[in-house]
Amino acid sequence: MRDNTRGALGRRGLDLLTKAHLGALQAVADQALSARMAIPPPLPQ
């Protein structure tokens, strides 16, 4: 998805709303792909 939006943003003739939509999609994809999960250590028993 990230590559698709990057490629689409490089096309000529896109209107401002379409560019904004593609930029938002790219931001969501980047955020999802860079997400990391922190797992806390187990609680002492």
C-alpha positions as CSV (number, residue, x, y, z in Angstrom):
1,M,0.0,0.0,0.0
2,R,2.8,2.4,0.9
3,D,4.4,1.9,-2.5
4,N,1.1,2.3,-4.3
5,T,0.3,5.6,-2.6
6,R,3.8,6.9,-3.2
7,G,3.5,6.0,-6.9
8,A,0.1,7.6,-7.2
9,L,1.2,10.8,-5.5
10,G,3.8,11.2,-8.3
11,R,1.2,11.2,-11.0
12,R,0.4,14.5,-12.7
13,G,-3.0,16.1,-12.8
14,L,-4.2,15.0,-9.3
15,D,-6.6,17.4,-7.6
16,L,-5.9,18.7,-4.2
17,L,-8.4,16.5,-2.4
18,T,-7.0,13.4,-4.1
19,K,-3.5,14.3,-3.0
20,A,-4.6,14.9,0.5
21,H,-6.4,11.6,0.6
22,L,-3.3,9.7,-0.8
23,G,-1.1,11.5,1.7
24,A,-3.3,10.5,4.6
25,L,-3.3,6.9,3.4
26,Q,0.4,6.9,3.2
27,A,0.7,8.3,6.7
28,V,-1.6,5.5,8.1
29,A,0.4,2.9,6.2
30,D,3.7,4.2,7.4
31,Q,2.4,4.3,11.0
32,A,1.1,0.8,10.8
33,L,4.3,-0.6,9.3
34,S,6.5,1.1,11.9
35,A,4.4,0.1,14.9
36,R,6.2,-1.8,17.6
37,M,4.8,-3.6,20.6
38,A,6.4,-3.3,24.0
39,I,5.8,-6.4,26.1
40,P,6.4,-5.7,29.8
41,P,8.4,-8.2,31.9
42,P,6.4,-10.8,33.8
43,L,5.2,-9.9,37.2
44,P,7.1,-11.5,40.1
45,Q,5.2,-14.3,41.8
